[in-house]
Amino acid sequence: MGFPTTSDSAAFNRAPFHSPALDSATFGVQPSIPIVDARPLDVVMLGTDPLTASVPHWLAEGLRGECIVHHMAGIEELREREGELDELAVITLTVDKHGLAAHHPVYEFITEPGHEDIRVVLLTTEREVSGLSTLADSNRLDLLAYLPDVPRLPFTRDIRTQLRRYRKNTRVKAGGRRERATVDERFALNLDASDLEIVHRIVELADELLGYQPRVHHPPNTRLTTEGERVEEITLALSGQVALEMRSDVGAVTMHRSTTGRLIGMLALTSGRNAFFTSRTTTNVVAVQLTFEQMNYIWSHSSEIPSLVAALFVRSFDRRLRRSEDIQIEQVELTAELERERANLAQALSNLEAARAELMSQARFASLGELAAGVAHELNNPMAAIERIGDHLYDDVHALARTAKDQKWARRVLAAMDGAHGAASLTTREERQVRRELEKALGDRAAAQRLVLAGIHDPAFATEIKRSRGIDVETVELAASIGTGLRNISTATHRVTELVASLRSYARPDGDPITDVDVHVGLDDTLRLVSHRLLNVKVERDFHTIPHITGNPGQLSQVWTNLITNAAEAMADQPDARIRITTGVDGPNVIVAIADNGPGIAPEIQKNMFEPRFTTKGGQVRFGMGIGLSVVRNMVSRHGGTVRVDTGPGSTTFTVSLPIAGPPAATPGTAASPGAAADDPTAIHRPDHIPLRPTHTTEQEES
């Protein structure tokens, strides 16, 4: 139902209270004027209870000519009849103590396009109400009234205010000019006057009530109040600046300057305390001083003084509060920045500790390298002497045999010795074949077995022994044992010599000159050095033809050692452990791929495995090189190469790519540059990448 209205009373356009100061032309306050806006507006009151139903009639009378008041049951009816309205400006809803439910349809209604400026008024039937947080959060709780005791004239004035705000907001959105606030739209302490104008007005009133008050001129650095001392007077600063200070362990600290205000000492008098600050002039100040008794007198004899003093107080506290909030925000931001810096410093400290440990590890390996080089040198000379002694013994035995009177006997003895000395290792199948051939030649199974064990594999020589009367099987066995012994000496010394050579290559310091490197030789040396770690691992060598590269052999040997031992440790308890080493050429680079059929690398390890000092061997007894993948990456980077990882369940492949030409700007005979690292030397790939596979016959060996 609608209620057409006409203008009722000019009293509705007046604020309930006006201070003379607010109407003074001195402060430029605008008088209360009607807003010229002829748009027809609608007010809809929602609710079916008797209290709500009684309001529209008298509200329409009070707002006659300004709007049409409608009474509807709820949002559903409002949606149905919204097309009948001219322009919906205000809706009211009646609620009990529980307020609005979380899914009340009004929330959706007021957020729909075209409803953003509708004013929302809640009429509560209870003195205490809750459930209004959603409206408050969205800044849509525009007016709240207690319905059982709602006064007609004030409520009518409040609805008129909501209509006026709706008109202003929609006019501004439509591109119109915002109107200045009228008296009844302005808060009582929101004066159109500066602090200086207000304090001058207070002094004028004091002059009228107390007689002319002398204007005191204070030079800079004059104390008006002293912290901790009793305050009995109020200073009204008519010009100039005053700072407020507080004592501290580091001296006087300025707390306020631009936020000081014009009433000095008023706060201390109000609270009956001693001065909280020391007030000190910072410029020439003209002031009027009043005792608190004088202030009490003009306060009680002028209706303007309370509102003027209150306005100054509110402004001063507002400025101080805003400054305090700004300082609090700055403090929070500085605390956060300090926390970030602390975290950065902690990370830097951690990195320094890691670098220190890395340097200590490198120093340890350098010392170990020097020690290994010394041991290798000391071993090399005795082994060379043993090898020469073996050669001399072989020559001496030959010379001794040639002095024998029976040269046929000597020839056969030397033939037995030489046959055993040069005999190759036989498989079980080959040994059975040779034994059958010797048995056929000798006609004696036991003698044939003895000759096989002695290293005699030639059936023709066995036939010669059978026909000869000057030599028997026992003599042949003795001669063959000498050849076998000399062969064992040669084999052992050669093996030790190879190990020493590998150790010397491995133990070369980082500062060794860059030279031509045979990658295959380095890999073979590494396999010999770590053979004790590969006892239960099948090693497959798929070596393609590759050129020599320019690099540091010692560093590359460390790279191969670390990758091979890591692969072996990953398969420590695996019965079918297998490592495949593949080499090849890819454009200007030599490729070395070391693959294993282990369990793969867990994702949580992949992201950290190239970090310095990262290890997965905590709590385990391991005897690896311990240099870590970070050092592997650094060594490969120094050569201008990259390391790629392809990993997944049942397969992990480390692929090292090294430029054939060597590190950038490096030539044979120069030291490797630690700074010649690739931008991104490492990358982790998922097993959808196809690892390098052999293209020809594979050479296999059981290590």
Buried (B, 14 or more C-beta within 10 A) or exposed (E): EBBEBEEBEEEBBEBEEBBEBBEBEEBEBEEBEEEEBEEEBBBBBBBEEEEBBEBBEBBBBBBBEBBBBBBBEBBEBBEEEBEEBEBBBBBBBBBEEEBBEEEBBBBEBBEEEEBEBBBBBBBBBBEEBEBBEBBEEEEBBBBBBEBEEBEEBEBBBBBBBBBBBBBBBBBEEEEEEEBEBBBBBBEBBEBBBEBEBBBBBBBEBBEEBBEEBEEBEBEEEBBBBBBEEEBEBBBBBBBBBBBBBEEEEEEEEEBBEEBBBBBBBBBBBEEEEEBBBBBBBBEEBEBBBBEBEBBEBBEEEBEBBEBBBEBBBEBBBEBBEEBEEEEEEEEEEEEEEEEEEEEEEEEEEEEEEBEEEBEEBEEEBBEEBEEBBEBBEEBBEEBBEBBEEBBEBBEEBEEEBEEEEEEEBBBBBBBBBBBBBEBEEBEEEEBEEBBEBBBEBBEBEEBBBBBBBBBBBBBEBBBBBBEEEEBEBEBBBEBBBBBBBBBEBBEBBEEBBEBBBBBBBBBBBBEBEBBEBBBBBBBBBBBBBBEEBBEBBBBBBBBBEBEBBBBBBBBBBBBBBBBBBBBBBBBEEBEEBBBBBBBBEEEEBBBBBBBBBBBBBEEEEBEEBBEBBBBBEEEEEEEBBBBBBBBBBBBBBBBBBBBBBBBBEEBBBBBBBBBBBBBBEBEEEBBBBEEBBBEEBBEBBEBEEEBBEBEEEEEEEEB
